[in-house]
Every structure is written in structure tokens, then in C-alpha cells.
Amino acid sequence: MIKSTFEISVKDLIQQQKREWELARINYFGLEKVESKAFDFDGFKILAQYNPERIRSSAAKTDAKSIARRACFLCQTNRPVEQHGVSFGKDYTVLINPFPIFTGHLTISLNEHLPQKIAPYLTDLLTLSKALPEFTIFYNGPKCGASAPDHFHFQAGSKNHMPLDMETNQVLEKWGEPLFQNEQTSITALGKKYLRNLICLRSTSKKELIHSFEVVLGLMIRRSDESEPMMNILSRYENGQWTVVLFPRQRQRPQQFYAEGTEQILISPASVEMAGLVILPRREDFDKLTQDDLTDIYGQVSIDDHAFEELKYRVKLKL
């Protein structure tokens, strides 16, 4: 497949930053030494990655007071002089993430300092997914893993590094519950047999997919202190079709994050974790993590079964 000028520019940016920005060079080289292990469940896997450089994200303070006290690291005026970017249209700048999870890890930052809120930017998500077909694009809600909830941004990771990228078809076929189907668009729910409740939207039509997503978003229940329902989103474009996976959430972090002593597991689930790649910045957590821990943690942060059943019922009625 012939790459677009934009794709080539992004690939060149990654290589240039790895060569010339010392922080990025050290941390991307460090990925070669990152340890990982797989947990086999019934028909799917969860991968755990020991990645100490991700401590900044996993332990980030994202409360309003902490955000107000620090300069926004996504605003152009506050970025390191070594950090360069590639324009995506007039509104975004593609940056390399200097604390990577993937061999290609990008942050796509809105050029204007506006808060993390997905509704106005759904079209951009799909356009970006099509423009970068070798990446999975993801969005973390302001209370679901975004380390910069005050500045709107997407992230992107090299495709097929997260289990969800490779498992979507098989788990939907095995356990999926159809909610809507026409010639171009399908909406399927997947429950806790996958440990996480999710809704998968697929379409060859950008217009239909945006409409369907807006309907689902409008039916999701938000708490009084939230600007949007808690969620993580992953999007990719393959063979003329978009696949958008929505993880409704009920908690930002599990109780293990706040525990003390040997009971603590420093894990702060965001899109990557919900997609089956669990990032652990501390060696002790990586060594002691069990399948039971994963089942419990996902159960805490994912939308509860009762609320999910109600959401599925509403989607069926609306569409």
C-alpha cells in the first residue's frame, strides 16, 4: 500500500526524534529491555508490561488543584525545545510520546488549550484513524487515564501491540450481543466474559458511525460532577471499515491503587489497559500480579453489569 505524505512525515518524525531528542532516544531504547508476560484466559489474553518510565503517567495527579499548579506540557509554549511535531490539518500537532509503551507512540494534541471532551471531536477521531492506518488511535476520558485532562488530545500506538487489536473478531463472534445492524453499520456489546463490558461500533460510513456513536454517548449516564460519561475509546481503520471500541467506566482507579504496603498495586487503567495491555511501572507489582487481580481490577473500573444491561436496552430501543 502506498503511504500518504502525512504517514511518511509521521514515520520520519518518529525516527528523527529517536535520534536527536535524548529523552526520547533513551526511553525508546529502553523499550527493548521492557519485560512482559501473558495471562491466558478463556479465549483471550491479558499482557502485563513492566515499564518503569511510565510511573509519571500511572501515578499522575489529575485533580483540579494539581492540574492548576503545573504548566500544560501539551501547549506549544511549554514543550521541550527538542520536541518537534507534524501538523495534522490546522487544528492538531502530532508529537512523539517521550515515555513510550509502543515502538511507535504518538500524542496528537489540539493546538488550542481546551479540555478533554470527546463529543466535538468524533469526526477528527475517524479522520485520524484513516490517515494513520498502521496505528490504533485512542482517547482517555478526563477521569479515565488522561494525564492532561485540561488539554484535548488523542494518542496512537503501533497497531497489533494490544490484545484487543488482534482479538476483536474472535471475541465478538464468540460472545458478542448484536444491538444494531444494517448494510453499513453494526453495534455489538461484549460483556464480562471478556472481563470488561464494551460496545463495538463498526461501519464503512463515517456519517453513520458518528450518528451511532452520538446516540450511544447520549444514552450513557454521567455523574453530576462529570463533563462527560467516564470512558475509554479505541479506533482503527482497516479494509475500508472503522472499528471503534467504547469502554464505559465507573471508576478511575481500583482500590489496589490506594492500598498500602504489599496490598498496593500501582495500576491506573486507561485505554491501553482496557485493551488488554497492563502497564506496571513497579517491579514488585509486575512480579506479584495474578489473574485474580486482573479480574478484580477490571471488575472495579468497568461499568457494572446492571448499568451495562440498561445501556444495551436503551441502545436497542433508540436505534
N, C-alpha and C positions, 0 to 999 in steps of 0.2 A: 504493500500500500504506500502510495506517495504521501509523504508528510507535508503538512502545510508550513508556510513560513513561520507562523506562530509556534507550532510544535518544535521546529528546528531552533527557533530563538530560545525557547524554554530549555531544551536539551543543552544548548550552548551555555546558557546561564548556569545551569547546574554544574557543568564541568568547570567553567571559569571560576565560580565561587569556591568550589572544592580546591582549586589550585591556589587561588590568590587571597582568600579570606582565611586567616589562620584558625579562627574558632571553628569554622565550618570544616576545614580540612582535617583538623584533629578529631572532631566528633564523627565525621563520616568514615574516617579511617577506623575509628573505634567501633563502628558497626560490625567490622569483620571479627571482632572479639566478643560481640554480644552473644550470650548464651540463651538457648531456648529449649523448651521441652513441650511435648504434646500430651494432652489428656484425651483419651478416646472415650466418647460417649456412644450412645446407640445411634449410629448413622451419621455422626458429625464429630468434629474435633474442636477443642479449645487449645490455642497455643499460648504459652507463657514465655515472655521475653524479659530477661534480666538486663536492664538498660539504665545504669546509674545516672547518666546525664539527664534523664527525664525527671529527676527529682524536682526540678523547677516547675514543671507543669503539674505533676501529680500532687505536690504539696502547696500549690499556689493558693494564696489568699484572694478570694474573689468577692468578698463582701464589699459593700459600697464604700466604707471608710478606707479600706486598704487600697481600693482602686483609685480613690480620690487623692491618696497620698503619693502615688507614683506617676511618673510621666508615661504616656502611652507609647509603648515600644513599636506600635504599628504605624504611627504617624510619621510621615517622611522626615520631619524636622528632628525626630528623636532616634532615628535609626543609626546604627554604626556607619561610619563613613565607608567601611569596606563592603557594606551590604548594598548590592545593586539589584535592579529589578527589570522586568519586561512588562510593558503596558498590555493590558487586555481591554481593548476598546478605550473609551475615555474615562471610565469610572474605576478601573481596578489596576493594581500593580501586582504582578506575580513575583514572589520572593522565595528564595530557598530558606527552609527552616533550619537554623543552625543547631538544633537539638533533635536530630532525626530519629524516626522509627524505621523508615524505609530508605532504600538506596536512592530513591527519588522522593523527597518530601518537600512539598511546597506549601506556602501560605499565600492565599490570594486575597489581598487586602483592599477594601474600599478606599478610594482616595480621600473621601470625606470622613471626618470623625463622627460617626453615627453608631448607635448601639446595636448589639447583636439581636436581630429580629428577622426571621426568615421571610415573612409574608410578602414584603415588597420586592424580594429578590429571587422569586421562584424561576422566572424566565432566565435570569442570569445563571442559576444553577444548571439548568438544562443546556443552555448555550455553551457554558464552560465544559460540561461533560462531553459534549460533541466535539468541542475544539481540542480536548485532550483525551483522546480515546484510549491511550495507554495508561491512564490514571483512573483511580476511583476518587471522586470528589466527595468531601464530607463536611457536614455542618454540625457544630456543637451548640446547643442552646446555652443561654447565659448562665443557667444553673445546672448544666449537664456536661461540663468539661471544658467550656471555653475559658482559656486563661486570660483572654482580653475581652470580657463581655461588654466593655464600653466602646469597642471599635469593631464594626461589622467585618467579617472575614469568612472565607472558606479555607479548607485545607485540602490537599491532594496527596495521595500516596500511590506508588507504583502498583499497578493492578496485579491481583493474584498473590498478594502477600498476606491478606487477611482471609481466614477460612470462609467467611461469608461469600467472598468473590467466587470461590470455587464450589460452594455447596448449595447456592441458591436454588438451582433447578431441582436437585435431588431431594432437598428437604421440603420444598413446596409440593413436589409430586407425592411425597410420602405422607405429609401431614397437613398440607395446605387446605384451607377452607375458602372456596370461592365466595366473594362478596358481590362482584360485578363483572360482567363480561360483554364486550361487543366485538366488532370486527377488528378494531384497532387497539383497544384498551382492556386490561384486566386488573382487578384488585383482589388480592388474596391475603388472608390472615393466617398467621402461624402462631401457635400457642406455646405453652411452657414445655412441651416435649422437646423444644429447642432451647430450653432454659429461659428464653426471653420471648415476651409477646411482641409481635411485629406485624406491620402491614406492608405488603409489597405491591407497588403500582408499576405496571409495565404498559408502554404504549409506543406506537410508531408515530403518533401525533403529538406534537408539543402542546398544541392548544387543548386537546382533550386531557392530557396528563396534568396540565396546570389546573384545569377546571376540577378534575377529580381530586387533586391534592388539596385545593382550596376547600372543597366540600369536607374532606376528612379533617382538615385543620380546624374548620369551623365547628365541627362536632366534638372535638376534643375539649375536655373540661379543664379549665385553668383555675388556679387558686387566686384569691383576691390580691395577693402581693406579686403576681407574675404578669409580665407584659405579654407573654405567650405561654401556651402549654409547654411543659417540660418535654424535651425530645432530642433525639439524635437522628440525623439523616445521612444516608449514603446514596450516591448516584453514579451510575456509569452508563456508557453508550456503546453498544455492540450490535453489529449486523442490522443497522437501521432502526434500532429499538432502544429506548431508555428504560432502565430499571432503577427505580427509586425505592429504597427501603427505609421505612419510618419506624423508629423505636420510641413509642410513648413511654415516659418515665414518671416515677413517683418520688424518687429521692435522688439527690445529687451524689451522695457518698454513703456507703454501707456503714453499719455500726463498727465493723472491724477497723475502719479508718481512725475512729476516735478512741478505740480501746487503748489500754496501757499495757506496757510490758510485753510478755510473749503473746498476748492475745491480739496485739495490733497487727494489722496487715495494711501497709500503706498503698492502697489502691483507690483510684478516683475514676470510675468508669466514664468514658466518653465514647465517641463513635467507634474508635478503633477497638476498644474492649467489647462494645456491644456487637461488633462484627467478628468477635472470636479471637482477637489478639490482645492478650492481657499484658500490660506493661507494668513491670515491677522494678522500681529503682533501688530497692534494698536487697542485698544478698539473702538475708535471713528470711524475707518473705518469699522469695523465689524458691528457696530450699524447702520450706515447710508447707507451701500451698498444696491443697488436696482437691480432689473432685468434689467432695462435700462442701469445701469452702466456696468453690465456684458456683455450685448450685445455690447455696445460701445467699451469696453476694448478688448474683443475678436476680434472685427472687426478691431481694430487698429493693433494688433500684428500678426494676422494670415495673410498668403499670400492673396493678394487681388484677387477678383473674376476673373478679366481679366487674370492675370498671371496664376491662377489655371486652367482656361479653356485651356490656351495654353499648360500647362504641361500635362493635361489629353490627349489632342490631340497628343502630341509628344509620350507619352507612348503607346497609341493605335497604332501609326504608327510603333514604334520601336519593339513592341512585337507582 
